[in-house]
Amino acid sequence: MYEYETPINLSDIVKNYEVILFDIYGVLLENNIPYTKTIEVVNNLSKSTKICFVSNTPQPVQHSSNRLNIYGINATPQNVYTSGEIAREILKNSSKNLNIDNPIVFHLGPDFKKTVLEDLPIKTTEKIHDANILLLTAFEDYEEKLDQYNSMFQTAIANKAVCLCANPDIINPFENKNRYCAGYFSAIYKSMGGKVVYSGKPHSEIFQAVLNTLALNVKKEKILMIGDTLETDILGANNIGIDSALVLTGNAFRIAKASNIHDQINILKNAFKLKNIYPKYIINII
């Protein structure tokens, strides 16, 4: 088992890896504010090492790479992997992936996340009872509204609609409160008896996409995932068989609230044990 006595510097281990995967939110950005020095390190690293960005955003890769460019991150559609893009691939071959030959999609989520369906030759509907796929990108910031979709879910489940969750995150901090993400609502759907398919971390498809492209022919022990969330970044990396590193920002920082690094490490070690999710490293990027 790993020791985790103190965080190690990314610069001390980067030589051991040929491909490095970075989570975006909580690692490079926080509440849409960039970690400028971290971005500088990542951009410099990209000159000598293959890097990519792996995110549970329901947006297609083109939209995500454009947004990352705005923050000064050297991203392209070829090195960005999103749960939204994986959802698009699932929909393109719904017969194989969902056992649905003639997909009819009902999108549950804000209008700006409809980009996940952009240019897809897929029939959509505004009536839940006509759908055989419930594409879920919804989020909610108010706890009193967390049951707002239950009756809709009952209708969809009665019609045997498959829920495609395009963001498996359950709860994310946002502006000093909890944001309940699509993964939270998909869990409700599943608890009510519905079938759910996930397109992002910690599930294997998004990691396999990296292994099939950027990391093709690279040994798994030469691949590192860097993230701030145990349940998605670290668990997903562990499950696919690549190394993982937890940064002390984002969700990890919120878990390990303490006045000194020794106490932070101890809090995290307890969290690892409680969740049975262990990164190989705790790291500082800068």
C-alpha positions in Angstrom: 0.0 0.0 0.0 1.1 3.5 -0.7 2.6 5.7 2.0 1.5 9.3 1.2 3.8 10.9 3.7 3.9 14.2 1.8 2.7 15.3 -1.6 5.3 14.8 -4.4 5.9 17.1 -7.3 4.7 16.2 -10.7 8.1 17.1 -12.1 9.6 14.3 -10.0 7.5 11.6 -11.7 6.7 12.9 -15.1 9.7 11.1 -16.6 8.0 7.8 -15.8 5.1 8.4 -18.1 4.5 8.7 -21.8 0.9 9.8 -21.6 -0.7 12.0 -18.9 -4.5 12.5 -18.6 -5.7 15.7 -16.8 -9.1 16.3 -15.4 -10.3 19.8 -16.1 -12.6 21.2 -13.4 -10.9 21.2 -10.0 -7.4 20.7 -11.6 -7.1 23.4 -14.3 -10.1 25.5 -13.5 -12.1 26.2 -10.4 -15.6 27.8 -10.8 -14.5 28.8 -14.3 -11.4 30.6 -12.9 -8.1 29.2 -14.3 -5.3 28.0 -12.2 -2.9 30.1 -14.3 0.4 28.6 -13.0 -0.9 25.0 -13.3 -1.9 25.8 -16.9 1.6 27.1 -17.6 3.1 23.8 -16.3 0.7 21.7 -18.4 1.3 23.7 -21.5 5.1 23.3 -21.1 4.7 19.6 -20.4 2.8 19.1 -23.6 6.0 20.0 -25.5 7.7 16.8 -24.4 4.9 14.5 -23.3 1.6 13.4 -24.7 -1.2 15.0 -22.7 -4.9 15.0 -22.9 -7.9 16.4 -21.0 -10.6 14.0 -19.8 -13.8 15.6 -18.4 -17.3 14.7 -17.4 -18.8 17.6 -19.3 -21.7 16.7 -21.6 -20.3 19.0 -24.3 -18.8 17.7 -27.5 -15.0 17.8 -27.8 -15.0 20.7 -30.2 -16.9 22.9 -27.8 -14.7 21.9 -24.9 -11.5 22.4 -26.7 -12.6 25.9 -27.8 -13.5 26.8 -24.2 -10.1 25.5 -22.9 -8.3 27.6 -25.5 -10.1 30.7 -24.1 -8.3 30.0 -20.8 -5.0 29.6 -22.5 -4.9 25.8 -22.4 -3.3 24.1 -25.4 -6.2 21.9 -26.3 -7.5 20.5 -29.6 -10.4 18.2 -30.5 -7.8 15.5 -30.8 -6.6 15.6 -27.2 -9.9 16.3 -25.4 -12.1 13.5 -24.3 -15.6 14.3 -22.8 -18.5 12.3 -21.5 -20.6 14.3 -24.0 -18.6 13.0 -26.9 -18.8 9.4 -25.6 -22.5 9.9 -25.3 -22.6 11.0 -28.9 -20.7 7.8 -30.0 -23.2 5.7 -28.0 -26.1 7.3 -29.7 -24.6 6.9 -33.2 -24.6 3.2 -32.7 -27.6 2.8 -30.4 -28.4 -0.6 -31.9 -25.1 -2.0 -30.6 -24.7 0.1 -27.5 -28.2 0.4 -26.2 -30.0 -2.4 -28.1 -32.3 0.3 -29.6 -32.6 0.1 -33.4 -34.7 3.3 -33.9 -33.7 5.8 -31.3 -36.0 8.6 -30.2 -34.3 10.9 -27.8 -35.8 13.1 -25.1 -33.2 15.5 -23.7 -33.5 16.4 -20.1 -31.2 19.3 -19.3 -30.6 23.0 -20.0 -30.8 24.2 -23.6 -27.1 25.1 -23.7 -26.3 21.4 -23.2 -28.2 20.4 -26.3 -24.9 20.7 -28.1 -24.4 17.0 -27.2 -27.0 16.3 -30.0 -25.5 18.7 -32.5 -25.5 17.4 -36.1 -26.4 13.8 -35.0 -28.8 12.0 -37.4 -31.0 11.1 -34.4 -34.8 11.7 -34.0 -35.7 13.8 -30.9 -38.9 14.4 -29.2 -40.3 16.9 -26.7 -42.7 14.3 -25.3 -41.2 11.9 -22.7 -43.8 9.2 -23.4 -42.6 9.0 -27.1 -38.9 8.5 -26.2 -37.0 5.3 -25.9 -33.8 7.1 -24.8 -33.7 9.7 -22.0 -30.5 11.7 -22.5 -29.7 13.2 -19.1 -27.6 16.4 -18.7 -29.6 18.1 -16.0 -28.3 19.6 -12.9 -29.9 21.4 -9.9 -28.6 23.8 -7.3 -31.5 23.7 -4.9 -32.2 20.7 -2.7 -35.9 21.3 -2.5 -36.1 20.6 -6.3 -34.3 17.2 -6.3 -37.5 15.2 -6.8 -38.8 17.4 -9.6 -38.2 14.8 -12.3 -39.7 11.7 -10.5 -43.0 11.7 -12.3 -41.2 12.0 -15.7 -38.9 9.2 -14.7 -41.9 7.0 -13.9 -43.3 7.6 -17.4 -40.0 6.9 -19.1 -39.5 3.7 -17.0 -43.0 2.5 -17.8 -42.0 2.9 -21.5 -38.7 1.0 -20.9 -36.7 4.1 -22.0 -33.0 3.8 -21.4 -31.4 6.6 -19.5 -28.1 7.8 -21.1 -26.3 9.8 -18.4 -23.9 12.2 -20.1 -22.3 13.4 -16.9 -21.8 10.7 -14.2 -20.8 13.3 -11.6 -23.1 13.1 -8.6 -22.5 16.3 -6.6 -20.0 19.1 -7.4 -19.3 22.2 -5.3 -20.3 25.4 -7.2 -20.2 28.9 -5.7 -20.2 27.7 -2.1 -23.0 25.3 -2.5 -23.7 21.8 -3.8 -24.6 21.3 -7.4 -26.5 18.1 -8.0 -25.4 16.7 -11.4 -26.8 14.3 -13.9 -25.2 11.4 -12.1 -27.4 12.2 -9.1 -30.6 12.1 -11.1 -29.6 9.0 -13.0 -29.1 7.2 -9.6 -32.8 8.1 -8.8 -33.8 6.7 -12.2 -32.0 3.5 -11.5 -33.4 3.2 -8.0 -36.9 3.5 -9.5 -36.2 0.5 -11.7 -34.9 2.2 -14.9 -31.9 1.1 -16.9 -29.0 3.6 -16.9 -26.0 3.7 -19.3 -23.1 6.1 -18.4 -20.7 7.8 -20.7 -18.0 9.3 -18.5 -15.6 8.7 -15.6 -15.3 6.4 -13.7 -16.8 4.1 -16.4 -14.4 2.5 -18.8 -15.6 3.9 -22.2 -14.0 7.3 -21.9 -10.7 5.8 -20.7 -10.8 3.2 -23.5 -11.2 6.1 -26.0 -7.8 7.4 -24.8 -6.2 4.0 -25.0 -7.5 3.5 -28.5 -6.2 6.8 -29.8 -3.6 9.0 -28.1 -2.3 6.2 -26.0 -2.5 3.5 -28.7 0.4 1.0 -28.2 1.5 2.7 -24.9 1.9 0.3 -22.0 -0.6 1.0 -19.2 2.1 1.5 -16.7 3.3 4.4 -18.7 -0.1 6.2 -18.5 -1.0 8.5 -15.6 -4.4 10.1 -14.7 -4.4 13.3 -12.7 -7.6 14.5 -11.0 -9.2 15.9 -7.9 -12.0 13.4 -7.3 -11.7 9.9 -5.9 -15.0 8.6 -7.2 -14.4 9.5 -10.9 -10.8 10.3 -11.7 -9.0 7.9 -9.4 -11.5 5.1 -9.4 -11.8 5.2 -13.2 -8.0 5.1 -13.6 -7.7 2.3 -11.1 -10.4 0.2 -12.8 -8.8 0.6 -16.3 -5.4 -0.3 -14.9 -3.4 2.9 -15.2 -1.7 4.9 -12.5 -3.5 7.8 -10.8 -2.5 10.9 -8.9 -4.7 13.1 -6.6 -4.1 16.8 -6.6 -4.8 18.9 -3.5 -7.2 21.3 -5.3 -10.9 21.1 -6.2 -12.8 18.3 -4.4 -9.7 16.9 -2.7 -9.1 20.4 -1.1 -12.7 20.4 0.1 -12.3 17.0 1.7 -9.0 17.8 3.4 -9.7 21.1 5.1 -6.9 21.5 7.6 -4.4 24.1 8.6 -1.3 22.1 7.7 -0.2 19.5 5.1 0.3 16.7 7.7 -3.4 16.9 8.8 -4.5 17.2 5.2 -2.7 14.0 4.3 -4.2 12.2 7.2 -7.7 13.3 6.3 -7.2 12.1 2.8 -5.8 8.7 3.9 -8.9 8.2 6.0 -11.1 9.0 3.0 -9.1 6.6 0.8 -9.7 3.8 3.4 -13.4 4.7 3.8 -14.1 4.6 0.1 -11.5 1.9 -0.7 -10.2 4.1 -3.5 -6.4 4.7 -3.5 -4.4 6.9 -5.8 -0.8 5.9 -6.4 0.3 9.5 -5.6 -0.8 12.7 -3.9 0.9 15.4 -6.0 1.5 19.1 -6.4 1.5 20.2 -10.0 3.3 23.4 -9.3 
